[in-house]
């Protein structure tokens, strides 16, 4: 997977691959938005702001979301966890 222009080799199970790819796409889109809005910041700063914003939204989502979306949230959190673990 390529996040913020850098490749990160990840091992994911086939059933998780689609979710991880969608998550990477969303992270890259948000990252690009941060780079445009904060042109004076370096790549790592924009990536950290992206991931913190995304993590905060996911963390607060259970308090505001419909229970029918809980499965979707669990999949996204799992995909985010796989992505972060692969980066460490």
N, CA, C and O of each residue as an XYZ file, in Angstrom:
352
protein
N       0.847     -1.171      0.000
C       0.000      0.000      0.000
C       0.898      1.242      0.000
O       1.985      1.239      0.578
N       0.430      2.280     -0.647
C       1.164      3.541     -0.682
C       0.354      4.570      0.082
O      -0.782      4.877     -0.281
N       0.948      5.105      1.151
C       0.314      6.129      1.970
C       1.219      7.347      1.959
O       2.405      7.248      2.276
N       0.670      8.483      1.599
C       1.413      9.744      1.555
C       2.662      9.622      0.678
O       3.711     10.189      0.983
N       2.527      8.880     -0.400
C       3.614      8.750     -1.353
C       4.692      7.754     -0.982
O       5.675      7.614     -1.711
N       4.535      7.061      0.129
C       5.528      6.070      0.553
C       4.903      4.684      0.583
O       3.786      4.502      1.067
N       5.638      3.714      0.060
C       5.097      2.348      0.071
C       5.241      1.695      1.447
O       6.266      1.837      2.113
N       4.216      0.991      1.848
C       4.222      0.237      3.099
C       3.738     -1.165      2.789
O       2.551     -1.368      2.533
N       4.639     -2.133      2.808
C       4.203     -3.501      2.538
C       3.388     -4.027      3.720
O       3.858     -4.048      4.858
N       2.184     -4.442      3.430
C       1.300     -4.943      4.478
C       0.862     -6.353      4.155
O       0.645     -6.705      2.996
N       0.739     -7.138      5.178
C       0.158     -8.465      5.034
C      -1.250     -8.379      5.572
O      -1.469     -8.128      6.757
N      -2.191     -8.589      4.692
C      -3.587     -8.581      5.106
C      -4.261     -9.818      4.560
O      -3.889    -10.339      3.508
N      -5.243    -10.272      5.281
C      -6.007    -11.416      4.812
C      -6.882    -10.967      3.658
O      -7.266     -9.800      3.578
N      -7.191    -11.875      2.783
C      -7.966    -11.551      1.586
C      -9.283    -10.862      1.940
O      -9.708     -9.946      1.234
N      -9.926    -11.286      3.013
C     -11.206    -10.691      3.399
C     -11.061     -9.266      3.897
O     -12.043     -8.523      3.917
N      -9.850     -8.859      4.304
C      -9.601     -7.502      4.788
C      -9.078     -6.565      3.700
O      -9.084     -5.347      3.876
N      -8.630     -7.125      2.583
C      -7.936     -6.327      1.573
C      -8.779     -5.170      1.036
O      -8.281     -4.050      0.927
N     -10.017     -5.416      0.707
C     -10.864     -4.354      0.155
C     -11.031     -3.212      1.157
O     -10.955     -2.040      0.787
N     -11.258     -3.556      2.426
C     -11.408     -2.522      3.460
C     -10.123     -1.724      3.637
O     -10.166     -0.503      3.786
N      -8.983     -2.403      3.622
C      -7.704     -1.706      3.793
C      -7.440     -0.790      2.602
O      -6.992      0.342      2.783
N      -7.710     -1.260      1.400
C      -7.519     -0.420      0.211
C      -8.414      0.822      0.255
O      -7.972      1.920     -0.086
N      -9.653      0.651      0.669
C     -10.568      1.789      0.784
C     -10.075      2.770      1.843
O     -10.153      3.985      1.659
N      -9.576      2.242      2.935
C      -9.043      3.087      3.993
C      -7.821      3.864      3.518
O      -7.700      5.057      3.793
N      -6.920      3.198      2.810
C      -5.728      3.864      2.276
C      -6.132      4.981      1.320
O      -5.554      6.068      1.346
N      -7.120      4.712      0.481
C      -7.584      5.738     -0.459
C      -8.118      6.947      0.298
O      -7.794      8.086     -0.037
N      -8.928      6.702      1.308
C      -9.493      7.796      2.097
C      -8.401      8.568      2.838
O      -8.435      9.798      2.889
N      -7.452      7.863      3.401
C      -6.349      8.528      4.102
C      -5.555      9.388      3.138
O      -5.210     10.523      3.466
N      -5.261      8.871      1.958
C      -4.508      9.646      0.972
C      -5.270     10.899      0.530
O      -4.668     11.954      0.332
N      -6.582     10.783      0.376
C      -7.379     11.955      0.007
C      -7.330     13.009      1.100
O      -7.150     14.194      0.816
N      -7.488     12.587      2.339
C      -7.422     13.537      3.451
C      -6.018     14.127      3.585
O      -5.856     15.317      3.855
N      -5.027     13.294      3.397
C      -3.642     13.758      3.452
C      -3.414     14.854      2.407
O      -2.823     15.892      2.705
N      -3.882     14.615      1.192
C      -3.721     15.608      0.125
C      -4.414     16.916      0.488
O      -3.886     17.992      0.211
N      -5.588     16.835      1.102
C      -6.286     18.044      1.547
C      -5.452     18.806      2.583
O      -5.345     20.030      2.514
N      -4.864     18.084      3.537
C      -4.018     18.740      4.538
C      -2.794     19.385      3.889
O      -2.394     20.484      4.271
N      -2.210     18.713      2.924
C      -1.041     19.285      2.251
C      -1.395     20.578      1.529
O      -0.591     21.510      1.496
N      -2.571     20.640      0.961
C      -3.001     21.861      0.271
C      -3.290     22.966      1.282
O      -2.861     24.105      1.101
N      -4.017     22.628      2.345
C      -4.381     23.641      3.343
C      -3.192     24.122      4.159
O      -3.138     25.285      4.559
N      -2.240     23.230      4.406
C      -1.074     23.573      5.238
C       0.197     23.357      4.437
O       1.002     22.483      4.759
N       0.374     24.143      3.407
C       1.518     23.990      2.500
C       2.848     24.211      3.210
O       3.886     23.751      2.736
N       2.827     24.911      4.343
C       4.064     25.178      5.074
C       4.493     24.011      5.968
O       5.587     24.033      6.532
N       3.645     23.003      6.097
C       3.964     21.841      6.935
C       4.621     20.756      6.090
O       4.380     20.658      4.887
N       5.458     19.940      6.739
C       6.104     18.863      5.982
C       5.182     17.644      5.892
O       4.112     17.604      6.498
N       5.621     16.673      5.133
C       4.816     15.484      4.856
C       4.406     14.762      6.128
O       3.245     14.381      6.276
N       5.336     14.571      7.041
C       5.025     13.838      8.266
C       3.987     14.577      9.102
O       3.088     13.950      9.663
N       4.098     15.901      9.192
C       3.097     16.663      9.942
C       1.705     16.465      9.345
O       0.739     16.247     10.076
N       1.602     16.540      8.023
C       0.306     16.369      7.358
C      -0.229     14.957      7.551
O      -1.432     14.770      7.733
N       0.647     13.968      7.515
C       0.208     12.589      7.717
C      -0.296     12.378      9.140
O      -1.326     11.734      9.341
N       0.407     12.905     10.112
C      -0.024     12.762     11.505
C      -1.352     13.478     11.726
O      -2.238     12.936     12.386
N      -1.505     14.691     11.183
C      -2.779     15.400     11.318
C      -3.906     14.595     10.680
O      -5.008     14.528     11.225
N      -3.636     13.990      9.538
C      -4.632     13.167      8.846
C      -5.065     11.997      9.710
O      -6.258     11.774      9.915
N      -4.097     11.257     10.213
C      -4.417     10.057     10.991
C      -5.062     10.395     12.332
O      -5.942      9.670     12.796
N      -4.631     11.487     12.956
C      -5.262     11.892     14.217
C      -6.710     12.310     13.996
O      -7.588     11.964     14.786
N      -6.955     13.043     12.936
C      -8.317     13.460     12.627
C      -9.193     12.244     12.352
O     -10.313     12.143     12.853
N      -8.675     11.337     11.562
C      -9.427     10.121     11.218
C      -9.688      9.280     12.466
O     -10.809      8.815     12.674
N      -8.675      9.083     13.287
C      -8.829      8.284     14.502
C      -9.829      8.921     15.457
O     -10.619      8.213     16.080
N      -9.809     10.235     15.581
C     -10.750     10.929     16.460
C     -12.186     10.746     15.962
O     -13.098     10.518     16.757
N     -12.379     10.847     14.658
C     -13.717     10.642     14.099
C     -14.205      9.216     14.353
O     -15.366      9.014     14.708
N     -13.349      8.250     14.179
C     -13.745      6.860     14.411
C     -14.006      6.586     15.888
O     -14.906      5.822     16.236
N     -13.218      7.210     16.747
C     -13.386      7.006     18.188
C     -14.704      7.587     18.671
O     -15.377      6.984     19.507
N     -15.079      8.746     18.157
C     -16.312      9.385     18.609
C     -17.540      8.875     17.881
O     -18.660      9.141     18.317
N     -17.370      8.158     16.798
C     -18.497      7.682     15.994
C     -19.479      6.797     16.762
O     -20.684      6.951     16.563
N     -19.040      5.880     17.626
C     -20.023      5.021     18.313
C     -21.039      5.809     19.142
O     -22.163      5.346     19.341
N     -20.662      6.977     19.619
C     -21.573      7.778     20.432
C     -22.667      8.448     19.608
O     -23.711      8.820     20.144
N     -22.433      8.602     18.316
C     -23.376      9.352     17.491
C     -23.988      8.542     16.363
O     -24.833      9.057     15.631
N     -23.593      7.309     16.206
C     -24.047      6.582     15.032
C     -25.189      5.625     15.303
O     -25.428      5.207     16.436
N     -25.858      5.303     14.274
C     -26.937      4.330     14.257
C     -26.322      2.946     14.451
O     -25.251      2.673     13.910
N     -26.964      2.083     15.197
C     -26.404      0.759     15.459
C     -26.255     -0.079     14.198
O     -25.479     -1.035     14.192
N     -26.969      0.249     13.139
C     -26.835     -0.520     11.895
C     -25.478     -0.313     11.251
O     -25.086     -1.091     10.381
N     -24.757      0.713     11.656
C     -23.444      0.993     11.089
C     -22.300      0.433     11.928
O     -21.136      0.609     11.569
N     -22.606     -0.233     13.028
C     -21.557     -0.739     13.905
C     -20.625     -1.712     13.199
O     -19.418     -1.686     13.440
N     -21.153     -2.562     12.340
C     -20.322     -3.507     11.594
C     -19.349     -2.776     10.691
O     -18.184     -3.160     10.589
N     -19.817     -1.725     10.035
C     -18.962     -0.903      9.165
C     -17.854     -0.255      9.980
O     -16.698     -0.244      9.556
N     -18.191      0.282     11.140
C     -17.187      0.906     11.991
C     -16.154     -0.118     12.437
O     -14.956      0.162     12.430
N     -16.608     -1.287     12.820
C     -15.678     -2.327     13.255
C     -14.717     -2.698     12.125
O     -13.524     -2.884     12.364
N     -15.227     -2.805     10.903
C     -14.368     -3.117      9.756
C     -13.352     -2.013      9.516
O     -12.185     -2.297      9.246
N     -13.776     -0.758      9.608
C     -12.862      0.358      9.365
C     -11.802      0.451     10.463
O     -10.631      0.713     10.186
N     -12.221      0.235     11.708
C     -11.251      0.257     12.803
C     -10.232     -0.872     12.649
O      -9.041     -0.679     12.892
N     -10.703     -2.036     12.249
C      -9.800     -3.166     12.043
C      -8.824     -2.870     10.908
O      -7.632     -3.159     11.023
N      -9.322     -2.297      9.814
C      -8.459     -1.943      8.689
C      -7.441     -0.891      9.106
O      -6.278     -0.962      8.707
N      -7.865      0.085      9.907
C      -6.942      1.110     10.390
C      -5.887      0.486     11.291
O      -4.715      0.854     11.223
N      -6.294     -0.452     12.133
C      -5.360     -1.133     13.009
C      -4.329     -1.916     12.197
O      -3.139     -1.876     12.507
N      -4.772     -2.618     11.174
C      -3.859     -3.372     10.299
C      -2.873     -2.423      9.630
O      -1.679     -2.713      9.551
N      -3.375     -1.294      9.151
C      -2.518     -0.319      8.485
C      -1.474      0.248      9.438
O      -0.293      0.318      9.095
N      -1.897      0.649     10.623
C      -0.959      1.213     11.599
C       0.059      0.181     12.030
O       1.249      0.487     12.114
N      -0.379     -1.030     12.304
C       0.552     -2.091     12.707
C       1.587     -2.345     11.613
O       2.759     -2.578     11.907
N       1.163     -2.301     10.371
C       2.090     -2.502      9.255
C       3.104     -1.388      9.130
O       4.205     -1.601      8.620
N       2.741     -0.192      9.595
C       3.651      0.949      9.506
C       4.680      0.964     10.632
O       5.730      1.595     10.511
N       4.375      0.262     11.732
C       5.287      0.283     12.890
C       6.466     -0.640     12.715
O       7.315     -0.731     13.601
